[in-house]
């Protein structure tokens, strides 16, 4: 089973979340993929849109 999650930022500023207990910065307008799904991801409260395996971080 493929657990890969793609996270895209539609924000004007950088967005910081935690992955495996470490802070990760998603640069404004960038895209990253996480190979092992969301089990180790903690998102601070924000607007987001979720479509299948794509999470879009909004302002």
N, CA and C atoms as an extended XYZ file, in Angstrom:
177
Properties=species:S:1:pos:R:3:atomname:S:1:resname:S:1:resid:I:1 pbc="F F F"
N         0.839       -1.186        0.000 N   UNK     1
C         0.000        0.000        0.000 CA  UNK     1
C         0.884        1.250        0.000 C   UNK     1
N         0.522        2.214       -0.825 N   UNK     2
C         1.283        3.450       -0.942 CA  UNK     2
C         0.750        4.476        0.046 C   UNK     2
N         1.564        4.865        1.032 N   UNK     3
C         1.156        5.830        2.047 CA  UNK     3
C         1.698        7.220        1.769 C   UNK     3
N         2.297        7.448        0.613 N   UNK     4
C         2.925        8.736        0.327 CA  UNK     4
C         1.898        9.860        0.338 C   UNK     4
N         2.230       10.945        1.036 N   UNK     5
C         1.396       12.128        1.132 CA  UNK     5
C         2.169       13.297        0.525 C   UNK     5
N         1.509       14.097       -0.286 N   UNK     6
C         2.103       15.303       -0.841 CA  UNK     6
C         1.468       16.504       -0.153 C   UNK     6
N         2.301       17.460        0.252 N   UNK     7
C         1.828       18.666        0.928 CA  UNK     7
C         2.250       19.862        0.088 C   UNK     7
N         1.266       20.695       -0.259 N   UNK     8
C         1.532       21.880       -1.078 CA  UNK     8
C         1.134       23.124       -0.293 C   UNK     8
N         1.963       24.145       -0.341 N   UNK     9
C         1.664       25.396        0.336 CA  UNK     9
C         1.144       26.425       -0.653 C   UNK     9
N        -0.055       26.960       -0.380 N   UNK    10
C        -0.593       28.084       -1.150 CA  UNK    10
C        -0.459       29.375       -0.351 C   UNK    10
N         0.360       29.354        0.685 N   UNK    11
C         0.520       30.496        1.578 CA  UNK    11
C         1.523       31.498        1.021 C   UNK    11
N         1.454       32.728        1.537 N   UNK    12
C         2.403       33.783        1.188 CA  UNK    12
C         3.640       33.746        2.089 C   UNK    12
N         3.540       33.007        3.206 N   UNK    13
C         4.661       32.902        4.140 CA  UNK    13
C         4.965       31.432        4.407 C   UNK    13
N         6.106       31.169        5.018 N   UNK    14
C         6.508       29.798        5.324 CA  UNK    14
C         5.590       29.198        6.387 C   UNK    14
N         5.468       27.883        6.379 N   UNK    15
C         4.594       27.151        7.298 CA  UNK    15
C         5.440       26.091        7.986 C   UNK    15
N         5.405       26.050        9.314 N   UNK    16
C         6.200       25.090       10.072 CA  UNK    16
C         5.287       24.063       10.724 C   UNK    16
N         5.627       22.784       10.546 N   UNK    17
C         4.897       21.689       11.184 CA  UNK    17
C         5.912       20.702       11.744 C   UNK    17
N         5.437       19.708       12.473 N   UNK    18
C         6.360       18.734       13.050 CA  UNK    18
C         6.252       17.396       12.330 C   UNK    18
N         7.412       16.805       12.085 N   UNK    19
C         7.506       15.472       11.492 CA  UNK    19
C         8.486       14.667       12.322 C   UNK    19
N         8.000       13.591       12.905 N   UNK    20
C         8.797       12.732       13.791 CA  UNK    20
C         9.435       13.538       14.917 C   UNK    20
N         8.674       14.503       15.457 N   UNK    21
C         9.131       15.301       16.586 CA  UNK    21
C        10.057       16.448       16.249 C   UNK    21
N        10.372       16.631       14.979 N   UNK    22
C        11.263       17.706       14.539 CA  UNK    22
C        10.471       18.750       13.750 C   UNK    22
N        10.838       20.017       13.885 N   UNK    23
C        10.211       21.073       13.101 CA  UNK    23
C        10.664       20.991       11.649 C   UNK    23
N         9.703       21.110       10.737 N   UNK    24
C         9.966       21.126        9.303 CA  UNK    24
C         9.323       22.390        8.748 C   UNK    24
N        10.046       23.136        7.932 N   UNK    25
C         9.503       24.349        7.335 CA  UNK    25
C         9.174       24.089        5.874 C   UNK    25
N         7.894       24.331        5.550 N   UNK    26
C         7.430       24.248        4.174 CA  UNK    26
C         7.444       25.674        3.629 C   UNK    26
N         8.332       25.932        2.691 N   UNK    27
C         8.492       27.282        2.145 CA  UNK    27
C         7.228       27.699        1.403 C   UNK    27
N         6.937       28.981        1.411 N   UNK    28
C         5.761       29.517        0.732 CA  UNK    28
C         5.760       29.086       -0.732 C   UNK    28
N         4.645       28.522       -1.193 N   UNK    29
C         4.506       28.117       -2.582 CA  UNK    29
C         5.210       26.836       -2.973 C   UNK    29
N         5.742       26.081       -2.018 N   UNK    30
C         6.492       24.877       -2.375 CA  UNK    30
C         5.679       23.604       -2.125 C   UNK    30
N         6.258       22.489       -2.552 N   UNK    31
C         5.622       21.176       -2.430 CA  UNK    31
C         6.641       20.212       -1.841 C   UNK    31
N         6.175       19.361       -0.907 N   UNK    32
C         7.024       18.281       -0.397 CA  UNK    32
C         6.207       16.998       -0.349 C   UNK    32
N         6.888       15.871       -0.333 N   UNK    33
C         6.242       14.567       -0.186 CA  UNK    33
C         6.790       13.880        1.045 C   UNK    33
N         5.908       13.158        1.725 N   UNK    34
C         6.295       12.376        2.895 CA  UNK    34
C         5.965       10.925        2.578 C   UNK    34
N         6.986       10.074        2.572 N   UNK    35
C         6.847        8.703        2.101 CA  UNK    35
C         5.997        7.814        3.008 C   UNK    35
N         6.007        8.068        4.311 N   UNK    36
C         5.317        7.134        5.206 CA  UNK    36
C         4.005        7.678        5.780 C   UNK    36
N         3.328        8.544        5.036 N   UNK    37
C         2.005        9.008        5.418 CA  UNK    37
C         2.005        9.987        6.572 C   UNK    37
N         0.844       10.137        7.190 N   UNK    38
C         0.651       11.161        8.209 CA  UNK    38
C         0.842       10.685        9.644 C   UNK    38
N         1.217        9.444        9.847 N   UNK    39
C         1.319        8.904       11.200 CA  UNK    39
C         2.264        9.698       12.096 C   UNK    39
N         3.295       10.308       11.535 N   UNK    40
C         4.300       11.034       12.311 CA  UNK    40
C         4.246       12.545       12.097 C   UNK    40
N         3.138       13.057       11.506 N   UNK    41
C         3.014       14.475       11.170 CA  UNK    41
C         2.036       15.156       12.116 C   UNK    41
N         2.412       16.356       12.602 N   UNK    42
C         1.526       17.183       13.423 CA  UNK    42
C         1.452       18.560       12.773 C   UNK    42
N         0.246       18.937       12.328 N   UNK    43
C         0.030       20.244       11.717 CA  UNK    43
C        -0.537       21.212       12.740 C   UNK    43
N         0.025       22.432       12.850 N   UNK    44
C        -0.632       23.469       13.642 CA  UNK    44
C        -1.963       23.815       12.959 C   UNK    44
N        -2.877       24.366       13.712 N   UNK    45
C        -4.183       24.717       13.164 CA  UNK    45
C        -4.032       25.706       12.015 C   UNK    45
N        -4.660       25.389       10.899 N   UNK    46
C        -4.667       26.270        9.736 CA  UNK    46
C        -5.768       25.795        8.799 C   UNK    46
N        -6.068       26.609        7.812 N   UNK    47
C        -6.987       26.176        6.769 CA  UNK    47
C        -6.234       25.249        5.845 C   UNK    47
N        -6.855       24.129        5.490 N   UNK    48
C        -6.244       23.214        4.536 CA  UNK    48
C        -7.331       22.508        3.751 C   UNK    48
N        -6.958       22.050        2.592 N   UNK    49
C        -7.854       21.275        1.745 CA  UNK    49
C        -7.197       19.922        1.533 C   UNK    49
N        -7.967       18.858        1.691 N   UNK    50
C        -7.425       17.513        1.532 CA  UNK    50
C        -8.137       16.824        0.377 C   UNK    50
N        -7.356       16.394       -0.617 N   UNK    51
C        -7.881       15.695       -1.780 CA  UNK    51
C        -7.044       14.440       -1.977 C   UNK    51
N        -7.611       13.296       -1.647 N   UNK    52
C        -6.910       12.011       -1.717 CA  UNK    52
C        -5.583       12.102       -0.960 C   UNK    52
N        -4.454       11.998       -1.649 N   UNK    53
C        -3.141       12.042       -0.998 CA  UNK    53
C        -2.458       13.394       -1.120 C   UNK    53
N        -3.231       14.462       -1.374 N   UNK    54
C        -2.697       15.810       -1.470 CA  UNK    54
C        -3.310       16.663       -0.372 C   UNK    54
N        -2.469       17.341        0.378 N   UNK    55
C        -2.923       18.305        1.390 CA  UNK    55
C        -2.447       19.668        0.936 C   UNK    55
N        -3.379       20.616        0.809 N   UNK    56
C        -3.054       21.968        0.392 CA  UNK    56
C        -3.191       22.875        1.611 C   UNK    56
N        -2.084       23.476        2.031 N   UNK    57
C        -2.070       24.396        3.176 CA  UNK    57
C        -2.460       25.779        2.679 C   UNK    57
N        -3.514       26.330        3.289 N   UNK    58
C        -4.038       27.643        2.875 CA  UNK    58
C        -3.624       28.699        3.891 C   UNK    58
N        -3.904       29.974        3.569 N   UNK    59
C        -3.667       31.079        4.503 CA  UNK    59
C        -4.592       30.978        5.686 C   UNK    59
